[in-house]
């Protein structure tokens, strides 16, 4: 299973169709990933497969689907990594 996951990650980082475009680009056209996203990624997961989900929080995906689906990113504090608007909404919602 680990080999399959590693292969899928390699394939996604090698194919431009897997690169998400939810981040600003630097002068070289490379995405600029916020440090909280980099810190939240599991070991070996490239930031190129991170996307902004419909709820305003970040996730990573190992497949291309429409709408994009994937695994939510959680910070070291155990909370989801979200954009500012979604972070305020998540903070106001009690844990279930």
mmCIF file of the C-alpha atoms, coordinates in Angstrom:
data_MODEL
# 
_entry.id   MODEL 
# 
loop_
_atom_site.group_PDB 
_atom_site.id 
_atom_site.type_symbol 
_atom_site.label_atom_id 
_atom_site.label_alt_id 
_atom_site.label_comp_id 
_atom_site.label_asym_id 
_atom_site.label_entity_id 
_atom_site.label_seq_id 
_atom_site.pdbx_PDB_ins_code 
_atom_site.Cartn_x 
_atom_site.Cartn_y 
_atom_site.Cartn_z 
_atom_site.occupancy 
_atom_site.B_iso_or_equiv 
_atom_site.pdbx_formal_charge 
_atom_site.auth_seq_id 
_atom_site.auth_comp_id 
_atom_site.auth_asym_id 
_atom_site.auth_atom_id 
_atom_site.pdbx_PDB_model_num 
ATOM 1  C CA . UNK A 1 1  ? 0.000   0.000  0.000   1.00 0.00 ? 1  UNK A CA 1 
ATOM 2  C CA . UNK A 1 2  ? 2.852   2.382  0.820   1.00 0.00 ? 2  UNK A CA 1 
ATOM 3  C CA . UNK A 1 3  ? 4.371   1.790  -2.599  1.00 0.00 ? 3  UNK A CA 1 
ATOM 4  C CA . UNK A 1 4  ? 1.070   2.566  -4.304  1.00 0.00 ? 4  UNK A CA 1 
ATOM 5  C CA . UNK A 1 5  ? 0.657   5.786  -2.290  1.00 0.00 ? 5  UNK A CA 1 
ATOM 6  C CA . UNK A 1 6  ? 4.252   6.820  -3.080  1.00 0.00 ? 6  UNK A CA 1 
ATOM 7  C CA . UNK A 1 7  ? 3.699   6.110  -6.781  1.00 0.00 ? 7  UNK A CA 1 
ATOM 8  C CA . UNK A 1 8  ? 0.483   8.165  -6.852  1.00 0.00 ? 8  UNK A CA 1 
ATOM 9  C CA . UNK A 1 9  ? 2.234   11.074 -5.145  1.00 0.00 ? 9  UNK A CA 1 
ATOM 10 C CA . UNK A 1 10 ? 5.112   10.846 -7.608  1.00 0.00 ? 10 UNK A CA 1 
ATOM 11 C CA . UNK A 1 11 ? 2.716   10.727 -10.546 1.00 0.00 ? 11 UNK A CA 1 
ATOM 12 C CA . UNK A 1 12 ? 0.778   13.742 -9.287  1.00 0.00 ? 12 UNK A CA 1 
ATOM 13 C CA . UNK A 1 13 ? 3.897   15.801 -8.777  1.00 0.00 ? 13 UNK A CA 1 
ATOM 14 C CA . UNK A 1 14 ? 5.075   14.841 -12.256 1.00 0.00 ? 14 UNK A CA 1 
ATOM 15 C CA . UNK A 1 15 ? 1.855   15.699 -14.066 1.00 0.00 ? 15 UNK A CA 1 
ATOM 16 C CA . UNK A 1 16 ? 0.778   19.304 -14.398 1.00 0.00 ? 16 UNK A CA 1 
ATOM 17 C CA . UNK A 1 17 ? -2.891  18.250 -14.230 1.00 0.00 ? 17 UNK A CA 1 
ATOM 18 C CA . UNK A 1 18 ? -2.406  17.408 -10.559 1.00 0.00 ? 18 UNK A CA 1 
ATOM 19 C CA . UNK A 1 19 ? -0.952  20.771 -9.598  1.00 0.00 ? 19 UNK A CA 1 
ATOM 20 C CA . UNK A 1 20 ? -3.537  22.879 -7.849  1.00 0.00 ? 20 UNK A CA 1 
ATOM 21 C CA . UNK A 1 21 ? -3.747  26.618 -8.549  1.00 0.00 ? 21 UNK A CA 1 
ATOM 22 C CA . UNK A 1 22 ? -5.187  27.933 -5.269  1.00 0.00 ? 22 UNK A CA 1 
ATOM 23 C CA . UNK A 1 23 ? -1.981  29.764 -4.348  1.00 0.00 ? 23 UNK A CA 1 
ATOM 24 C CA . UNK A 1 24 ? -0.302  32.924 -5.627  1.00 0.00 ? 24 UNK A CA 1 
ATOM 25 C CA . UNK A 1 25 ? 2.665   32.455 -7.925  1.00 0.00 ? 25 UNK A CA 1 
ATOM 26 C CA . UNK A 1 26 ? 6.159   33.831 -7.499  1.00 0.00 ? 26 UNK A CA 1 
ATOM 27 C CA . UNK A 1 27 ? 8.098   35.594 -10.274 1.00 0.00 ? 27 UNK A CA 1 
ATOM 28 C CA . UNK A 1 28 ? 9.130   32.179 -11.675 1.00 0.00 ? 28 UNK A CA 1 
ATOM 29 C CA . UNK A 1 29 ? 5.543   30.940 -11.873 1.00 0.00 ? 29 UNK A CA 1 
ATOM 30 C CA . UNK A 1 30 ? 5.921   28.606 -8.882  1.00 0.00 ? 30 UNK A CA 1 
ATOM 31 C CA . UNK A 1 31 ? 3.174   28.475 -6.232  1.00 0.00 ? 31 UNK A CA 1 
ATOM 32 C CA . UNK A 1 32 ? 3.865   30.173 -2.904  1.00 0.00 ? 32 UNK A CA 1 
ATOM 33 C CA . UNK A 1 33 ? 2.626   27.884 -0.116  1.00 0.00 ? 33 UNK A CA 1 
ATOM 34 C CA . UNK A 1 34 ? 1.896   29.406 3.296   1.00 0.00 ? 34 UNK A CA 1 
ATOM 35 C CA . UNK A 1 35 ? 4.127   28.018 6.068   1.00 0.00 ? 35 UNK A CA 1 
ATOM 36 C CA . UNK A 1 36 ? 1.146   26.641 8.018   1.00 0.00 ? 36 UNK A CA 1 
ATOM 37 C CA . UNK A 1 37 ? 0.288   24.418 5.047   1.00 0.00 ? 37 UNK A CA 1 
ATOM 38 C CA . UNK A 1 38 ? 3.839   23.124 4.727   1.00 0.00 ? 38 UNK A CA 1 
ATOM 39 C CA . UNK A 1 39 ? 3.943   22.395 8.479   1.00 0.00 ? 39 UNK A CA 1 
ATOM 40 C CA . UNK A 1 40 ? 0.601   20.536 8.377   1.00 0.00 ? 40 UNK A CA 1 
ATOM 41 C CA . UNK A 1 41 ? 1.470   18.173 5.522   1.00 0.00 ? 41 UNK A CA 1 
ATOM 42 C CA . UNK A 1 42 ? 2.246   14.579 6.469   1.00 0.00 ? 42 UNK A CA 1 
ATOM 43 C CA . UNK A 1 43 ? 5.807   13.489 5.780   1.00 0.00 ? 43 UNK A CA 1 
ATOM 44 C CA . UNK A 1 44 ? 6.386   12.785 2.112   1.00 0.00 ? 44 UNK A CA 1 
ATOM 45 C CA . UNK A 1 45 ? 3.266   14.592 0.866   1.00 0.00 ? 45 UNK A CA 1 
ATOM 46 C CA . UNK A 1 46 ? 4.209   17.319 -1.636  1.00 0.00 ? 46 UNK A CA 1 
ATOM 47 C CA . UNK A 1 47 ? 2.445   20.693 -1.341  1.00 0.00 ? 47 UNK A CA 1 
ATOM 48 C CA . UNK A 1 48 ? 1.594   20.560 -5.067  1.00 0.00 ? 48 UNK A CA 1 
ATOM 49 C CA . UNK A 1 49 ? -1.457  18.399 -4.280  1.00 0.00 ? 49 UNK A CA 1 
ATOM 50 C CA . UNK A 1 50 ? -2.941  20.806 -1.712  1.00 0.00 ? 50 UNK A CA 1 
ATOM 51 C CA . UNK A 1 51 ? -6.129  22.636 -2.666  1.00 0.00 ? 51 UNK A CA 1 
ATOM 52 C CA . UNK A 1 52 ? -8.651  24.965 -1.068  1.00 0.00 ? 52 UNK A CA 1 
ATOM 53 C CA . UNK A 1 53 ? -11.827 22.971 -0.420  1.00 0.00 ? 53 UNK A CA 1 
ATOM 54 C CA . UNK A 1 54 ? -15.316 24.398 -0.829  1.00 0.00 ? 54 UNK A CA 1 
ATOM 55 C CA . UNK A 1 55 ? -15.540 24.989 2.938   1.00 0.00 ? 55 UNK A CA 1 
ATOM 56 C CA . UNK A 1 56 ? -12.526 27.334 2.861   1.00 0.00 ? 56 UNK A CA 1 
ATOM 57 C CA . UNK A 1 57 ? -10.171 24.864 4.506   1.00 0.00 ? 57 UNK A CA 1 
ATOM 58 C CA . UNK A 1 58 ? -7.189  23.185 2.876   1.00 0.00 ? 58 UNK A CA 1 
ATOM 59 C CA . UNK A 1 59 ? -6.953  19.532 1.944   1.00 0.00 ? 59 UNK A CA 1 
ATOM 60 C CA . UNK A 1 60 ? -4.704  17.329 -0.140  1.00 0.00 ? 60 UNK A CA 1 
ATOM 61 C CA . UNK A 1 61 ? -5.833  14.937 -2.824  1.00 0.00 ? 61 UNK A CA 1 
ATOM 62 C CA . UNK A 1 62 ? -4.302  11.869 -4.429  1.00 0.00 ? 62 UNK A CA 1 
ATOM 63 C CA . UNK A 1 63 ? -6.755  11.855 -7.328  1.00 0.00 ? 63 UNK A CA 1 
ATOM 64 C CA . UNK A 1 64 ? -8.170  14.389 -9.716  1.00 0.00 ? 64 UNK A CA 1 
ATOM 65 C CA . UNK A 1 65 ? -11.913 14.750 -9.273  1.00 0.00 ? 65 UNK A CA 1 
ATOM 66 C CA . UNK A 1 66 ? -14.556 17.413 -9.783  1.00 0.00 ? 66 UNK A CA 1 
ATOM 67 C CA . UNK A 1 67 ? -15.363 18.739 -7.316  1.00 0.00 ? 67 UNK A CA 1 
ATOM 68 C CA . UNK A 1 68 ? -11.976 18.218 -5.695  1.00 0.00 ? 68 UNK A CA 1 
ATOM 69 C CA . UNK A 1 69 ? -12.032 15.887 -2.710  1.00 0.00 ? 69 UNK A CA 1 
ATOM 70 C CA . UNK A 1 70 ? -9.282  14.850 -0.369  1.00 0.00 ? 70 UNK A CA 1 
ATOM 71 C CA . UNK A 1 71 ? -7.902  14.622 3.139   1.00 0.00 ? 71 UNK A CA 1 
ATOM 72 C CA . UNK A 1 72 ? -8.239  17.710 5.359   1.00 0.00 ? 72 UNK A CA 1 
ATOM 73 C CA . UNK A 1 73 ? -5.061  19.330 6.661   1.00 0.00 ? 73 UNK A CA 1 
ATOM 74 C CA . UNK A 1 74 ? -4.761  19.626 10.428  1.00 0.00 ? 74 UNK A CA 1 
ATOM 75 C CA . UNK A 1 75 ? -2.206  21.844 12.145  1.00 0.00 ? 75 UNK A CA 1 
ATOM 76 C CA . UNK A 1 76 ? -0.116  20.830 15.126  1.00 0.00 ? 76 UNK A CA 1 
ATOM 77 C CA . UNK A 1 77 ? -2.864  22.246 17.352  1.00 0.00 ? 77 UNK A CA 1 
ATOM 78 C CA . UNK A 1 78 ? -5.306  19.673 15.939  1.00 0.00 ? 78 UNK A CA 1 
ATOM 79 C CA . UNK A 1 79 ? -7.427  22.273 14.144  1.00 0.00 ? 79 UNK A CA 1 
ATOM 80 C CA . UNK A 1 80 ? -8.070  22.395 10.415  1.00 0.00 ? 80 UNK A CA 1 
ATOM 81 C CA . UNK A 1 81 ? -5.873  24.672 8.328   1.00 0.00 ? 81 UNK A CA 1 
ATOM 82 C CA . UNK A 1 82 ? -8.218  27.184 6.672   1.00 0.00 ? 82 UNK A CA 1 
ATOM 83 C CA . UNK A 1 83 ? -8.198  30.559 4.958   1.00 0.00 ? 83 UNK A CA 1 
ATOM 84 C CA . UNK A 1 84 ? -9.005  33.581 7.164   1.00 0.00 ? 84 UNK A CA 1 
ATOM 85 C CA . UNK A 1 85 ? -12.764 33.615 6.454   1.00 0.00 ? 85 UNK A CA 1 
ATOM 86 C CA . UNK A 1 86 ? -13.197 29.903 7.074   1.00 0.00 ? 86 UNK A CA 1 
ATOM 87 C CA . UNK A 1 87 ? -10.936 30.024 10.140  1.00 0.00 ? 87 UNK A CA 1 
ATOM 88 C CA . UNK A 1 88 ? -13.300 32.518 11.764  1.00 0.00 ? 88 UNK A CA 1 
ATOM 89 C CA . UNK A 1 89 ? -16.285 30.290 10.921  1.00 0.00 ? 89 UNK A CA 1 
ATOM 90 C CA . UNK A 1 90 ? -14.560 27.167 12.262  1.00 0.00 ? 90 UNK A CA 1 
ATOM 91 C CA . UNK A 1 91 ? -13.572 29.005 15.456  1.00 0.00 ? 91 UNK A CA 1 
ATOM 92 C CA . UNK A 1 92 ? -17.196 30.004 16.028  1.00 0.00 ? 92 UNK A CA 1 
ATOM 93 C CA . UNK A 1 93 ? -18.479 26.443 15.500  1.00 0.00 ? 93 UNK A CA 1 
ATOM 94 C CA . UNK A 1 94 ? -18.234 24.122 18.507  1.00 0.00 ? 94 UNK A CA 1 
ATOM 95 C CA . UNK A 1 95 ? -16.425 20.797 18.013  1.00 0.00 ? 95 UNK A CA 1 
ATOM 96 C CA . UNK A 1 96 ? -18.728 17.860 17.433  1.00 0.00 ? 96 UNK A CA 1 
# 
